[in-house]
Structures are given as C-alpha cells and as structure tokens.
Amino acid sequence: MRTPLPRRFVGCTVLESGRFAPTTAESGSMHEATRGGTDFLPKPPDNRPEAPVEGAARRRWGRPRVLMANEPRAYREGIAAVIGQLRPEVEVKTVEPGDLDSSIERLSPDMVICSKATDALKGGVRVWVELYPDNDALSVAYIGGRRMEYAEIQLSDLLSIVDKAEELAGTN
C-alpha cells in the first residue's frame, strides 16, 4: 500500500488514501474547533448599559452570575463556554472545587454548578446543581428551595435552570 501524500490547494489540504475517500480540511477560523480554538463561535453584542441596573448592585452590570466549580476541569470549562455563548446576558465564572466556598462569598453568584454541595452553597445560593455527585449517574438541582432530580441531565436542562436563576435574580 502506498503512503498517502497530501496535495496542497489554496486554503485547504486534501489527504487521499486507498481505504478512505478524499477529505479536505480548511485552515480558516471556521474550523478552529478541530484545533481547540473558540474563535469560530459568534461573539455576543456588547450592548450593556454604561451604569449598573438599579437594584442589581451585587451583580456586575445587572447580569446574573453563574459560578462553575464541578469536576473534571474540561467538563467545567466546556459547559461554561457553552452557557456563555448561548446565554450572553449571563456572567459565567469558573473556579476550582476547593475554592467554591470563598468564591461564593466573594462573587455572590445567582447559580452554582458543582460536583459536591457545601454548607456555604446550601445556605447562600438560591439555585444550584450538583452534577454527578460522588460519581453517581443522578444529578440534583435546587431551585428556590425545590429539589429536582435528573437521571441524565442534559445541556437543555442546565440552560433551563440558568434561565430560572436569571428570573429569580430579577426578583431580588
């Protein structure tokens, strides 16, 4: 079997093989995700007001704040990036799980997503989600004191909970 040789075209590379159909990979920013970049994601408009919204002194620019402190790190950062892109009105911060309590005190989040709930979390945040606590398949959400269980929580579930946290933050 011969070794496939790449052929160069303007802006893309084509690899041919006896077993596979030719494939092209463009090198433009649209395909940055395959190399780990995020430049391909659309940027949200920066149309926040010049001054904070009245009654929202604890949140920067009146934006609801979500604090991410779950494990593993890649999962935490991936979820944070998606929430930030799909809910640009929400401020998303990530911290190490060991820094959760001090971050709750410092940042006053409206919602926390973590792997293990702490007493500071339970007593200081109205909306929080435990993602797979103790490596269990079950995730638990607390929304304004109401407990909800998810056998396999999905991104759409998390976004719905973010939306509910945003609603509750607006009522403060």
Backbone as a chain_set.jsonl record, in Angstrom:
{"seq": "MRTPLPRRFVGCTVLESGRFAPTTAESGSMHEATRGGTDFLPKPPDNRPEAPVEGAARRRWGRPRVLMANEPRAYREGIAAVIGQLRPEVEVKTVEPGDLDSSIERLSPDMVICSKATDALKGGVRVWVELYPDNDALSVAYIGGRRMEYAEIQLSDLLSIVDKAEELAGTN", "coords": {"N": [[0.842, -1.173, 0.0], [0.523, 2.202, -0.79], [1.881, 5.188, 0.675], [-0.166, 7.823, 1.751], [-0.052, 10.954, 0.187], [-0.123, 14.352, 0.922], [-1.968, 16.768, -0.909], [-1.662, 20.093, -1.851], [-3.913, 22.752, -1.854], [-5.358, 25.954, -2.408], [-5.855, 27.337, 0.668], [-6.679, 24.887, 1.813], [-6.126, 21.393, 2.653], [-5.795, 18.286, 1.07], [-6.145, 14.93, 1.762], [-5.405, 11.759, 0.546], [-6.224, 8.329, 0.414], [-6.022, 4.799, -0.011], [-8.014, 3.464, 1.323], [-9.849, 5.289, 2.288], [-12.144, 7.919, 1.462], [-11.307, 10.969, -0.277], [-10.534, 13.749, 1.811], [-11.109, 17.029, 2.928], [-9.642, 19.731, 4.709], [-10.132, 22.8, 5.839], [-8.152, 25.674, 6.585], [-9.079, 27.931, 7.759], [-10.689, 30.218, 10.138], [-13.167, 29.143, 10.656], [-12.923, 26.488, 11.178], [-11.584, 26.213, 13.542], [-12.35, 24.864, 15.843], [-11.608, 22.23, 15.629], [-8.992, 22.334, 16.223], [-8.932, 23.105, 18.793], [-9.557, 25.752, 19.308], [-11.651, 28.66, 19.973], [-12.475, 30.639, 18.362], [-14.274, 30.398, 16.326], [-16.802, 30.604, 17.322], [-19.726, 32.642, 17.537], [-19.559, 36.077, 18.463], [-21.027, 37.694, 21.233], [-23.167, 40.61, 21.203], [-21.983, 43.718, 22.497], [-23.8, 45.337, 24.255], [-24.368, 46.325, 26.755], [-25.609, 48.404, 29.424], [-24.192, 51.653, 30.313], [-24.037, 52.191, 33.049], [-24.59, 50.308, 36.094], [-27.63, 48.376, 36.427], [-30.434, 49.545, 38.238], [-30.872, 48.355, 41.555], [-29.358, 46.105, 41.24], [-26.872, 45.858, 42.467], [-25.135, 43.901, 43.442], [-24.457, 42.362, 41.302], [-22.396, 42.484, 38.457], [-23.011, 44.949, 36.131], [-25.693, 44.301, 36.225], [-26.043, 41.769, 35.356], [-26.964, 38.342, 35.599], [-25.183, 35.937, 37.552], [-23.325, 32.997, 37.104], [-21.668, 30.455, 38.733], [-19.174, 28.127, 38.217], [-18.019, 25.1, 39.473], [-17.361, 22.432, 39.15], [-16.165, 19.042, 38.663], [-14.873, 16.977, 36.045], [-12.22, 19.314, 35.172], [-12.146, 19.965, 32.4], [-14.765, 19.437, 31.646], [-16.104, 21.315, 33.219], [-15.102, 23.755, 32.138], [-15.914, 23.476, 29.492], [-18.745, 23.413, 29.657], [-19.135, 25.922, 30.789], [-18.232, 27.592, 28.706], [-20.13, 27.057, 26.712], [-22.542, 27.859, 27.958], [-21.934, 30.558, 28.256], [-21.877, 31.354, 25.565], [-24.451, 30.699, 24.608], [-26.104, 32.0, 26.366], [-25.552, 34.958, 26.498], [-26.167, 37.093, 28.151], [-25.638, 36.288, 30.676], [-23.241, 36.153, 33.229], [-20.498, 34.101, 33.465], [-18.445, 32.321, 35.618], [-15.552, 30.382, 36.367], [-14.203, 28.191, 38.813], [-11.884, 26.362, 40.866], [-13.013, 23.374, 42.489], [-12.252, 23.275, 45.232], [-12.155, 25.933, 45.906], [-14.703, 26.812, 46.125], [-16.386, 27.699, 48.364], [-15.142, 30.147, 49.255], [-15.328, 31.559, 46.895], [-18.079, 31.807, 46.551], [-18.668, 33.557, 48.63], [-17.168, 35.793, 47.818], [-18.074, 36.367, 45.162], [-20.88, 36.277, 45.089], [-22.839, 34.545, 43.616], [-25.687, 33.901, 41.436], [-26.358, 31.408, 40.71], [-25.003, 28.133, 41.075], [-22.974, 25.597, 39.744], [-21.819, 22.521, 40.565], [-19.782, 19.753, 41.794], [-20.034, 18.733, 44.31], [-22.097, 19.695, 46.871], [-21.749, 22.258, 49.316], [-21.955, 23.46, 52.752], [-21.866, 26.255, 52.767], [-22.728, 26.792, 50.203], [-25.345, 25.689, 50.203], [-26.556, 27.352, 52.065], [-26.283, 29.884, 50.992], [-26.942, 30.335, 48.29], [-29.516, 30.556, 45.913], [-30.112, 28.97, 43.679], [-28.822, 25.98, 42.582], [-26.804, 23.334, 41.204], [-25.903, 20.001, 41.525], [-23.703, 18.232, 39.795], [-23.531, 14.992, 38.98], [-22.872, 13.954, 41.697], [-20.537, 12.335, 43.853], [-19.77, 10.642, 41.793], [-22.095, 9.521, 40.852], [-24.844, 8.576, 38.719], [-26.935, 10.266, 38.87], [-28.073, 13.599, 38.865], [-28.645, 16.549, 40.782], [-30.79, 19.278, 41.247], [-31.394, 22.376, 42.853], [-33.803, 24.686, 43.101], [-34.698, 27.649, 44.153], [-35.236, 26.483, 46.671], [-36.616, 24.196, 45.992], [-36.274, 20.796, 45.229], [-34.981, 18.984, 42.486], [-34.549, 16.065, 40.569], [-32.378, 14.583, 38.184], [-31.975, 11.982, 35.998], [-30.201, 11.687, 33.845], [-28.764, 14.416, 33.24], [-29.121, 16.985, 30.853], [-27.729, 19.339, 28.461], [-29.737, 21.106, 27.693], [-31.375, 20.995, 29.944], [-29.706, 22.186, 31.872], [-29.503, 24.765, 30.759], [-32.147, 25.59, 30.992], [-32.353, 25.705, 33.763], [-30.49, 27.724, 34.262], [-31.9, 29.832, 33.061], [-34.067, 29.973, 34.82], [-32.72, 30.717, 37.159], [-31.912, 33.231, 36.366], [-34.39, 34.506, 36.177], [-35.173, 34.413, 38.894], [-33.125, 35.973, 39.986], [-33.78, 38.435, 38.981], [-35.926, 39.118, 40.529], [-34.957, 39.886, 42.932]], "CA": [[0.0, 0.0, 0.0], [1.324, 3.415, -0.856], [1.653, 6.179, 1.716], [-0.889, 8.968, 1.193], [0.676, 12.211, 0.109], [-1.055, 15.479, 0.899], [-1.925, 17.697, -2.031], [-1.982, 21.442, -1.375], [-4.78, 23.639, -2.597], [-5.439, 27.247, -1.741], [-6.66, 27.354, 1.886], [-7.062, 23.593, 2.361], [-5.262, 20.261, 2.373], [-6.552, 17.088, 0.726], [-5.412, 13.697, 2.002], [-6.021, 10.639, -0.147], [-5.798, 7.028, 0.883], [-6.709, 3.736, -0.723], [-9.147, 2.981, 2.106], [-10.785, 6.349, 2.633], [-12.437, 8.929, 0.441], [-10.565, 12.207, -0.043], [-11.068, 14.627, 2.829], [-10.47, 18.344, 2.943], [-9.679, 20.453, 5.979], [-9.758, 24.193, 5.626], [-7.358, 26.224, 7.675], [-9.679, 29.192, 8.192], [-11.166, 30.27, 11.515], [-14.396, 28.374, 10.801], [-12.589, 25.132, 11.602], [-10.708, 26.305, 14.697], [-12.772, 23.934, 16.885], [-10.874, 20.979, 15.497], [-7.663, 22.547, 16.781], [-9.097, 23.527, 20.171], [-9.845, 27.174, 19.436], [-13.06, 29.05, 20.104], [-12.707, 31.813, 17.525], [-15.36, 30.128, 15.386], [-18.078, 30.891, 17.966], [-20.132, 34.033, 17.336], [-19.343, 36.957, 19.603], [-22.255, 38.383, 21.603], [-23.061, 42.065, 21.102], [-21.655, 44.38, 23.75], [-24.768, 46.43, 24.364], [-24.732, 46.516, 28.154], [-25.696, 49.822, 29.766], [-22.974, 52.251, 30.856], [-24.082, 52.095, 34.507], [-25.34, 49.13, 36.537], [-29.076, 48.486, 36.524], [-30.86, 49.826, 39.602], [-31.252, 47.175, 42.321], [-28.513, 44.958, 40.91], [-25.53, 46.263, 42.881], [-24.25, 42.767, 43.698], [-24.078, 41.739, 40.037], [-21.773, 43.412, 37.527], [-23.855, 45.381, 35.02], [-27.028, 43.754, 36.335], [-26.075, 40.445, 34.722], [-26.958, 37.196, 36.512], [-23.864, 35.318, 37.634], [-23.274, 31.55, 37.305], [-20.357, 30.011, 39.186], [-18.928, 26.722, 37.874], [-16.984, 24.513, 40.329], [-17.514, 20.978, 39.05], [-15.068, 18.234, 38.112], [-13.494, 17.369, 35.776], [-11.98, 20.683, 34.717], [-12.542, 20.11, 30.988], [-16.225, 19.455, 31.646], [-16.458, 22.622, 33.795], [-14.793, 24.817, 31.187], [-16.752, 23.286, 28.307], [-20.107, 23.855, 29.978], [-19.077, 27.38, 30.98], [-18.12, 28.226, 27.39], [-21.413, 26.919, 26.006], [-23.512, 28.746, 28.614], [-21.553, 31.919, 27.902], [-22.243, 31.643, 24.181], [-25.893, 30.583, 24.394], [-26.756, 32.957, 27.26], [-24.56, 36.025, 26.651], [-26.56, 38.018, 29.21], [-25.236, 35.677, 31.939], [-21.81, 36.164, 33.511], [-20.105, 32.766, 33.907], [-17.114, 32.241, 36.223], [-15.139, 29.031, 36.74], [-13.236, 28.098, 39.904], [-11.594, 25.008, 41.318], [-13.975, 22.973, 43.518], [-11.769, 23.623, 46.565], [-12.335, 27.372, 46.108], [-16.127, 27.107, 45.992], [-16.932, 28.494, 49.462], [-14.614, 31.517, 49.228], [-15.842, 32.201, 45.676], [-19.479, 32.169, 46.816], [-18.63, 34.765, 49.456], [-16.579, 36.896, 47.054], [-18.769, 36.67, 43.904], [-22.339, 36.287, 45.275], [-23.482, 34.056, 42.387], [-27.118, 33.605, 41.425], [-26.459, 29.973, 40.469], [-23.738, 27.396, 41.153], [-22.923, 24.23, 39.23], [-20.683, 21.926, 41.264], [-19.813, 18.295, 41.936], [-20.408, 18.422, 45.688], [-22.642, 20.862, 47.564], [-21.181, 22.567, 50.631], [-22.881, 24.2, 53.609], [-21.899, 27.644, 52.3], [-23.564, 26.802, 48.998], [-26.736, 25.439, 50.581], [-27.09, 28.471, 52.825], [-26.062, 31.192, 50.403], [-27.289, 30.445, 46.872], [-30.897, 30.103, 45.706], [-30.195, 27.965, 42.607], [-27.573, 25.254, 42.399], [-26.884, 21.999, 40.599], [-24.82, 19.05, 41.787], [-23.534, 17.352, 38.641], [-22.993, 13.664, 39.255], [-22.161, 13.9, 42.98], [-19.96, 11.03, 44.196], [-19.733, 9.888, 40.533], [-23.386, 8.879, 40.654], [-25.456, 8.956, 37.442], [-28.01, 11.192, 39.182], [-27.746, 14.997, 39.165], [-29.683, 17.154, 41.604], [-30.882, 20.734, 41.152], [-32.203, 23.063, 43.851], [-34.251, 25.95, 42.509], [-35.514, 28.354, 45.135], [-35.618, 25.56, 47.737], [-37.277, 22.993, 45.452], [-35.316, 19.8, 44.748], [-35.335, 18.257, 41.264], [-33.538, 15.07, 40.231], [-32.216, 14.282, 36.765], [-31.251, 10.724, 35.8], [-29.096, 12.053, 32.95], [-29.003, 15.833, 32.955], [-28.704, 17.396, 29.513], [-27.424, 20.758, 28.322], [-31.01, 21.851, 27.672], [-31.811, 21.096, 31.339], [-28.869, 23.198, 32.517], [-29.897, 26.076, 30.239], [-33.441, 25.9, 31.596], [-32.081, 26.087, 35.149], [-29.864, 29.05, 34.155], [-32.982, 30.77, 32.793], [-34.832, 30.115, 36.063], [-31.868, 31.51, 38.066], [-31.968, 34.607, 35.868], [-35.697, 35.015, 36.592], [-35.135, 34.627, 40.346], [-32.215, 37.083, 40.25], [-34.502, 39.657, 38.634], [-36.92, 39.404, 41.544], [-34.285, 40.335, 44.167]], "C": [[0.888, 1.237, 0.0], [0.934, 4.374, 0.268], [0.933, 7.368, 1.098], [-0.033, 10.226, 1.251], [-0.326, 13.355, 0.084], [-0.861, 16.31, -0.364], [-2.373, 19.047, -1.524], [-2.885, 22.163, -2.377], [-4.823, 24.949, -1.836], [-6.376, 27.127, -0.541], [-7.066, 26.002, 2.43], [-6.055, 22.526, 1.955], [-6.142, 19.061, 2.074], [-5.649, 15.892, 0.976], [-6.141, 12.576, 1.284], [-5.419, 9.349, 0.361], [-6.572, 5.981, 0.095], [-7.957, 3.273, -0.007], [-10.218, 4.04, 2.356], [-10.986, 7.289, 1.466], [-11.611, 10.181, 0.737], [-11.295, 13.107, 0.948], [-10.36, 15.961, 2.753], [-10.615, 18.948, 4.325], [-9.213, 21.871, 5.717], [-8.993, 24.707, 6.833], [-7.906, 27.555, 8.174], [-10.24, 29.086, 9.598], [-12.434, 29.451, 11.724], [-14.126, 26.965, 11.336], [-11.635, 25.132, 12.782], [-11.08, 25.289, 15.768], [-12.005, 22.631, 16.808], [-9.466, 21.092, 16.043], [-7.747, 23.097, 18.201], [-9.405, 24.997, 20.362], [-11.328, 27.434, 19.607], [-13.388, 30.253, 19.241], [-13.862, 31.622, 16.55], [-16.724, 30.446, 15.985], [-18.451, 32.347, 17.742], [-19.923, 34.828, 18.619], [-20.661, 37.659, 19.932], [-22.08, 39.885, 21.473], [-22.758, 42.661, 22.466], [-22.551, 45.602, 23.889], [-25.254, 46.598, 25.8], [-24.793, 48.007, 28.448], [-24.393, 50.321, 30.377], [-22.914, 52.107, 32.373], [-24.867, 50.85, 34.903], [-26.827, 49.414, 36.636], [-29.456, 48.701, 37.988], [-31.292, 48.534, 40.299], [-30.39, 45.966, 42.034], [-27.065, 45.225, 41.305], [-24.605, 45.071, 43.068], [-23.815, 42.061, 42.431], [-23.5, 42.794, 39.113], [-22.718, 43.685, 36.375], [-25.253, 44.776, 35.071], [-27.165, 42.371, 35.723], [-26.125, 39.349, 35.784], [-25.595, 36.503, 36.446], [-23.992, 33.824, 37.937], [-21.839, 31.196, 37.657], [-20.224, 28.515, 38.926], [-17.784, 26.193, 38.736], [-17.076, 22.991, 40.309], [-16.245, 20.337, 38.495], [-15.639, 17.349, 37.018], [-13.417, 18.775, 35.181], [-12.447, 20.901, 33.274], [-14.058, 20.198, 30.856], [-16.716, 20.822, 32.14], [-16.256, 23.738, 32.77], [-15.623, 24.708, 29.914], [-18.173, 23.77, 28.531], [-20.14, 25.374, 30.133], [-19.026, 28.104, 29.633], [-19.448, 28.178, 26.644], [-22.474, 27.832, 26.631], [-23.211, 30.199, 28.246], [-21.937, 32.304, 26.489], [-23.755, 31.635, 23.97], [-26.713, 31.53, 25.279], [-25.79, 34.111, 27.519], [-24.913, 37.042, 27.729], [-26.143, 37.516, 30.589], [-23.714, 35.735, 32.063], [-21.435, 34.807, 34.091], [-18.665, 32.813, 34.403], [-16.812, 30.787, 36.55], [-14.096, 29.112, 37.847], [-12.982, 26.629, 40.2], [-12.591, 24.642, 42.418], [-13.544, 23.323, 44.948], [-11.941, 25.089, 46.909], [-13.807, 27.779, 46.102], [-16.637, 28.035, 47.095], [-16.439, 29.937, 49.43], [-15.123, 32.269, 47.995], [-17.306, 32.595, 45.831], [-19.522, 33.465, 47.615], [-18.167, 35.979, 48.647], [-17.449, 37.335, 45.873], [-20.291, 36.783, 44.025], [-23.071, 35.793, 44.028], [-24.984, 33.843, 42.558], [-27.364, 32.114, 41.246], [-25.071, 29.361, 40.559], [-23.95, 26.022, 40.537], [-21.664, 23.617, 39.818], [-20.813, 20.399, 41.278], [-20.266, 17.874, 43.321], [-20.856, 19.695, 46.386], [-22.001, 21.009, 48.942], [-22.224, 23.309, 51.455], [-22.992, 25.657, 53.172], [-22.784, 27.772, 51.066], [-25.034, 26.674, 49.378], [-27.363, 26.626, 51.308], [-27.013, 29.814, 52.112], [-26.479, 31.382, 48.962], [-28.677, 29.845, 46.654], [-31.034, 29.002, 44.663], [-28.837, 27.302, 42.479], [-27.827, 23.854, 41.88], [-25.658, 21.2, 41.029], [-24.766, 18.118, 40.583], [-22.845, 16.076, 39.068], [-22.22, 13.602, 40.571], [-21.73, 12.473, 43.307], [-19.937, 10.09, 42.997], [-20.996, 9.07, 40.299], [-23.97, 9.363, 39.328], [-26.537, 10.015, 37.636], [-27.454, 12.588, 39.444], [-28.927, 15.599, 39.896], [-29.631, 18.665, 41.451], [-31.779, 21.24, 42.274], [-32.526, 24.438, 43.286], [-35.195, 26.617, 43.493], [-36.03, 27.443, 46.232], [-36.3, 24.285, 47.26], [-36.237, 22.06, 44.844], [-35.858, 19.102, 43.503], [-34.198, 17.296, 40.953], [-33.559, 14.796, 38.734], [-31.397, 13.004, 36.636], [-30.035, 10.95, 34.902], [-29.339, 13.488, 32.507], [-28.404, 16.185, 31.595], [-28.395, 18.886, 29.505], [-28.701, 21.591, 28.341], [-31.572, 22.0, 29.084], [-31.022, 22.181, 32.066], [-29.252, 24.607, 32.055], [-31.238, 26.518, 30.818], [-33.262, 26.355, 33.047], [-31.402, 27.454, 35.19], [-30.945, 30.109, 33.94], [-33.814, 31.021, 34.061], [-34.042, 30.939, 37.08], [-31.897, 32.975, 37.662], [-33.292, 35.254, 36.272], [-35.695, 35.343, 38.082], [-34.229, 35.798, 40.711], [-32.897, 38.422, 39.958], [-35.527, 40.059, 39.666], [-36.3, 39.874, 42.853], [-34.433, 41.815, 44.357]], "O": [[1.888, 1.296, 0.716], [-0.202, 4.366, 0.745], [1.348, 7.876, 0.056], [0.621, 10.507, 2.255], [-1.278, 13.327, -0.695], [0.261, 16.524, -0.822], [-3.382, 19.133, -0.824], [-2.634, 22.168, -3.582], [-4.349, 25.014, -0.702], [-7.563, 26.848, -0.71], [-7.758, 25.96, 3.447], [-5.246, 22.719, 1.047], [-7.14, 18.842, 2.762], [-4.528, 15.836, 0.472], [-7.36, 12.452, 1.4], [-4.236, 9.293, 0.698], [-7.661, 6.258, -0.408], [-8.872, 2.744, -0.638], [-11.375, 3.703, 2.608], [-10.122, 7.436, 0.602], [-11.255, 10.423, 1.89], [-12.522, 13.21, 0.924], [-9.15, 16.018, 2.537], [-11.598, 18.701, 5.023], [-8.045, 22.11, 5.411], [-9.171, 24.23, 7.954], [-7.237, 28.238, 8.949], [-10.269, 28.005, 10.185], [-12.751, 29.097, 12.86], [-15.024, 26.331, 11.89], [-10.938, 24.142, 13.004], [-10.212, 24.88, 16.539], [-11.775, 21.99, 17.833], [-8.812, 20.082, 16.301], [-6.732, 23.514, 18.757], [-9.507, 25.448, 21.503], [-12.157, 26.545, 19.412], [-14.467, 30.831, 19.371], [-14.375, 32.6, 16.004], [-17.707, 30.549, 15.251], [-17.573, 33.209, 17.755], [-20.093, 34.307, 19.722], [-21.339, 38.162, 19.036], [-20.967, 40.391, 21.617], [-23.232, 42.155, 23.483], [-22.127, 46.738, 23.674], [-26.405, 46.966, 26.036], [-24.106, 48.795, 27.798], [-23.592, 49.54, 30.89], [-21.83, 51.918, 32.925], [-25.714, 50.383, 34.142], [-27.239, 50.544, 36.896], [-28.857, 48.097, 38.878], [-31.995, 47.714, 39.708], [-30.674, 44.885, 42.548], [-26.14, 44.867, 40.576], [-23.398, 45.205, 42.871], [-22.898, 41.24, 42.468], [-24.055, 43.886, 38.996], [-23.179, 42.755, 35.713], [-25.937, 44.742, 34.048], [-28.275, 41.855, 35.585], [-25.397, 39.423, 36.773], [-24.943, 36.492, 35.401], [-24.666, 33.426, 38.887], [-20.905, 31.591, 36.959], [-21.063, 27.728, 39.364], [-16.696, 26.767, 38.735], [-16.889, 22.34, 41.337], [-15.377, 21.008, 37.936], [-16.819, 17.004, 37.08], [-14.421, 19.341, 34.748], [-13.075, 21.915, 32.972], [-14.567, 20.96, 30.035], [-17.625, 21.412, 31.556], [-17.143, 24.566, 32.564], [-15.996, 25.722, 29.323], [-18.739, 24.462, 27.684], [-21.067, 26.031, 29.66], [-19.703, 29.114, 29.445], [-19.843, 29.159, 26.013], [-23.218, 28.501, 25.914], [-24.122, 30.975, 27.96], [-22.287, 33.456, 26.235], [-24.283, 32.47, 23.235], [-27.87, 31.824, 24.978], [-25.263, 34.241, 28.624], [-24.04, 37.783, 28.179], [-26.281, 38.241, 31.574], [-22.992, 35.409, 31.122], [-21.997, 34.398, 35.107], [-17.772, 33.285, 33.698], [-17.7, 30.042, 36.963], [-13.222, 29.978, 37.833], [-13.773, 25.763, 39.828], [-12.98, 25.507, 43.202], [-14.391, 23.635, 45.785], [-11.882, 25.459, 48.081], [-14.119, 28.969, 46.076], [-17.257, 29.055, 46.797], [-17.241, 30.861, 49.565], [-15.326, 33.482, 48.049], [-17.728, 33.618, 45.292], [-20.311, 34.362, 47.317], [-18.722, 37.069, 48.787], [-17.561, 38.53, 45.601], [-20.929, 37.34, 43.131], [-23.847, 36.545, 43.437], [-25.48, 33.635, 43.665], [-28.435, 31.608, 41.582], [-24.081, 29.983, 40.171], [-24.966, 25.369, 40.773], [-20.564, 24.126, 39.602], [-21.815, 19.838, 40.835], [-20.817, 16.787, 43.495], [-20.096, 20.658, 46.486], [-21.746, 20.025, 49.636], [-23.251, 23.738, 50.929], [-24.079, 26.234, 53.2], [-23.506, 28.758, 50.913], [-25.868, 27.459, 48.928], [-28.561, 26.875, 51.181], [-27.611, 30.788, 52.57], [-26.382, 32.495, 48.446], [-28.976, 28.758, 47.149], [-31.955, 28.189, 44.737], [-27.823, 27.973, 42.29], [-28.892, 23.27, 42.079], [-24.525, 21.665, 40.911], [-25.671, 17.311, 40.373], [-21.683, 16.1, 39.475], [-21.043, 13.239, 40.576], [-22.472, 11.521, 43.065], [-20.07, 8.877, 43.158], [-20.961, 8.042, 39.623], [-23.626, 10.45, 38.864], [-27.005, 10.601, 36.66], [-26.47, 12.738, 40.168], [-30.073, 15.214, 39.665], [-28.559, 19.265, 41.516], [-32.789, 20.62, 42.606], [-31.633, 25.246, 43.028], [-36.344, 26.205, 43.649], [-37.162, 27.615, 46.684], [-36.534, 23.38, 48.061], [-35.413, 22.487, 44.036], [-37.016, 18.686, 43.457], [-33.026, 17.657, 41.057], [-34.615, 14.78, 38.102], [-30.261, 12.941, 37.105], [-28.952, 10.441, 35.191], [-30.034, 13.739, 31.521], [-27.314, 15.732, 31.245], [-28.756, 19.608, 30.434], [-28.735, 22.665, 28.942], [-32.183, 23.023, 29.396], [-31.596, 22.997, 32.787], [-29.318, 25.533, 32.864], [-31.433, 27.699, 31.102], [-33.938, 27.278, 33.502], [-31.708, 28.264, 36.065], [-30.909, 31.167, 34.568], [-34.214, 32.154, 34.332], [-34.617, 31.767, 37.786], [-31.905, 33.86, 38.518], [-33.316, 36.42, 36.665], [-36.152, 36.41, 38.491], [-34.529, 36.541, 41.646], [-32.617, 39.423, 40.618], [-35.963, 41.21, 39.691], [-37.021, 40.224, 43.788], [-33.933, 42.365, 45.339]]}, "num_chains": 1, "name": "protein.A"}
